[in-house]
Amino acid sequence: MAMNILIYAHKRNFDVQKAERYFKERRVPYQFIDLNKRAVGLRELQNIAAQVGVKALIDTASPAYQEHYIGHLTEDNTIMDALAAHPKLLKAPIVRCGKWSTVGYRPEVWDGWRE
């Protein structure tokens, strides 16, 4: 099966590097999307959140989280709007393959995509 992998990330952190290495070692082509240059659209975020949950998308360890009001939001739609407007709040990497999505380093899930 041909895999169309998209990796969304806003910085080159350890999990992002491990994710890129995972796909390179298996010779699986992927497209890297730098969230500092291109934001994820609201519809795309909604599709990802349907797979992983809205709260899983928020990087609570980032400095942007401490500076932003998103921690006080309770409604998913409002949280999604804030994430679309402020991509530095997104946890990285977000990996997409068709309808499937993961957040963070999840090789056990990606192995299932290859089957």
C-alpha positions as CSV (number, residue, x, y, z in Angstrom):
1,M,0.0,0.0,0.0
2,A,1.3,3.4,-0.9
3,M,1.6,5.7,2.1
4,N,1.1,9.4,1.8
5,I,2.7,10.6,5.0
6,L,2.4,14.2,6.2
7,I,4.5,15.4,9.2
8,Y,3.3,18.6,10.8
9,A,5.8,20.2,13.2
10,H,6.7,23.7,14.3
11,K,10.2,22.9,15.6
12,R,12.9,20.2,15.3
13,N,12.4,18.6,18.7
14,F,13.5,15.1,19.7
15,D,10.2,13.5,18.8
16,V,10.1,15.1,15.4
17,Q,13.6,13.9,14.6
18,K,12.7,10.4,15.7
19,A,9.6,10.4,13.6
20,E,11.5,11.6,10.5
21,R,14.2,8.9,11.2
22,Y,11.5,6.2,11.5
23,F,10.1,6.9,8.0
24,K,13.6,7.4,6.5
25,E,14.9,4.1,7.8
26,R,11.9,2.3,6.3
27,R,12.2,4.2,3.0
28,V,8.7,5.6,3.4
29,P,8.5,9.0,1.7
30,Y,6.9,11.8,3.7
31,Q,6.2,15.5,3.4
32,F,7.4,17.7,6.2
33,I,5.2,20.8,6.8
34,D,6.8,23.5,9.0
35,L,4.0,25.0,11.1
36,N,6.0,28.2,11.4
37,K,5.6,28.7,7.6
38,R,2.2,27.0,6.9
39,A,-0.6,26.7,9.4
40,V,-2.9,23.7,9.6
41,G,-6.3,24.6,8.4
42,L,-9.3,24.4,10.7
43,R,-10.9,21.6,8.7
44,E,-7.6,19.6,8.8
45,L,-7.3,20.1,12.6
46,Q,-10.9,18.9,13.0
47,N,-10.1,15.7,11.1
48,I,-7.0,15.1,13.2
49,A,-8.9,15.8,16.4
50,A,-11.6,13.3,15.4
51,Q,-8.8,10.7,15.5
52,V,-6.8,11.7,18.5
53,G,-9.0,14.1,20.6
54,V,-8.8,17.8,20.9
55,K,-6.8,17.8,24.2
56,A,-4.1,15.6,22.6
57,L,-3.3,18.4,20.1
58,I,-2.3,20.9,22.8
59,D,1.4,21.1,23.8
60,T,1.0,21.9,27.5
61,A,4.8,21.9,27.9
62,S,5.4,24.7,25.4
63,P,6.2,28.2,26.4
64,A,3.3,29.4,24.2
65,Y,0.9,27.4,26.4
66,Q,2.0,29.3,29.5
67,E,1.5,32.6,27.7
68,H,-1.9,31.8,26.1
69,Y,-5.4,31.5,27.5
70,I,-6.1,28.1,25.8
71,G,-5.7,26.3,29.2
72,H,-8.8,28.1,30.4
73,L,-11.0,27.2,27.4
74,T,-13.5,24.4,27.8
75,E,-15.4,24.1,24.5
76,D,-13.8,22.1,21.8
77,N,-14.8,24.5,19.0
78,T,-13.2,27.4,20.8
79,I,-10.0,25.3,21.5
80,M,-9.8,24.3,17.8
81,D,-10.1,28.0,16.7
82,A,-7.3,28.9,19.1
83,L,-5.1,26.1,17.8
84,A,-5.7,27.1,14.2
85,A,-4.8,30.7,15.0
86,H,-1.7,29.8,17.2
87,P,0.1,26.8,15.7
88,K,2.9,27.0,18.4
89,L,0.3,25.5,20.8
90,L,0.2,22.3,18.8
91,K,2.0,19.2,20.0
92,A,4.6,17.9,17.5
93,P,4.8,15.9,15.5
94,I,1.4,15.5,14.0
95,V,1.6,12.6,11.5
96,R,-1.1,12.0,8.9
97,C,-1.6,9.1,6.6
98,G,-4.9,9.4,4.7
99,K,-7.7,9.3,7.3
100,W,-5.4,8.2,10.2
101,S,-3.6,10.6,12.5
102,T,-1.2,10.5,15.5
103,V,0.3,13.1,17.8
104,G,3.8,12.5,19.1
105,Y,6.2,9.7,18.4
106,R,4.0,6.6,17.8
107,P,5.9,3.9,15.8
108,E,3.6,1.2,17.1
109,V,0.7,2.9,15.3
110,W,2.7,3.7,12.2
111,D,3.7,0.0,11.9
112,G,0.0,-0.8,11.5
113,W,-0.3,1.7,8.7
114,R,2.3,-0.2,6.7
115,E,0.4,-3.4,6.8
